[in-house]
Amino acid sequence: MGSKVNPRSFRQTTTYALPSRWFATRQQYSLNLQKDILIRKLIQKSFRDGGIASVEIERSQGEIKIVVYTSKPGVVIGRGGVLIEETKKNIKQRFFGSEKMNVSISIQEVAEPDLQAELIYQAIRDQIEQRVPFRRAIKRAMEQVLRAGAKGCKIQIAGRLNGADIARTETIAQGQLPLHTLRANIDYSRGIATTVYGVIGIKVWIYKGEVFGEEEQKKQPKKKKQNQRRPRKKINTGGKKLILRKKAEVEKEKSARGNTAEIKKEVIETDN
């Protein structure tokens, strides 16, 4: 089941949050959903070389906020923010028309682009469309992902590979990939590369580790502090009973013994 279901939709309520956040009536729901899909396609098409990892959409009354996560913010923003303003106008005219809707777009830079499945897919797609041998492209992408710190990766490619007459599927995998574990943070992306000899499908899975909630993090054993007291050494008493006493009492007893020894010496000297 784990390899047949989209890993992101399989973990939608546990690991991943919904990319669209809004409430709507039954009549309005389907229209809003369709607009969200078309807005994402428009942004990805207009910034094909911008390294767009994901697009999040938030709606409120009379306002729509679009957050674009990208590895190349300078390419998306443009000189003086010209490209963003053009995209705003295009979205407003195409999807809302004369409706009063305030459209705002914010750009967020991706911290680790080598661990984003969408960006890895885009890199493989561009190389295949430039007629780079597919094995070299997917092996280079695999090394890039594992070097970035991923615990496992799997890349699958299918179609008329290198222009062969018969279509086939090639898969490479390395490391762990627990598709059945719900707490596993697995990033997934898929798409196509259009070539002269046909369409080639690409799928990418990246396993980044397990995700724990706040309650489970509290239950986990804490690491021992470095500045802890050292354990006391065992004292060999030779079978006798050991009585622990305070240091002050021991010092008083020693001083008392010293005084008694001096008194005895004085008595012996006087007798002589």
Secondary structure, 3 states (H helix, E strand, C coil): CCCCCCHHHHCCCCCCCCCEECCCCHHHHHHHHHHHHHHHHHHHHHCCCCCEEEEEEEEECCEEEEEEEECCHHHHHCHHHHHHHHHHHHHHHHHHCCCCCEEEEEEEECCCHHHCHHHHHHHHHHHHHCCCCHHHHHHHHHHHHHHCCCCEEEEEEEECHHHCCCCEEEEEEEECCCCCCCCEEEEEEEEEEEECCEEEEEEEEEEEEECCCHHHHHHCCCCCCCCCCCCCCCCCCCCCCCCCCCHHHHHHHHHHHHHHHHHHHHHHHHHC
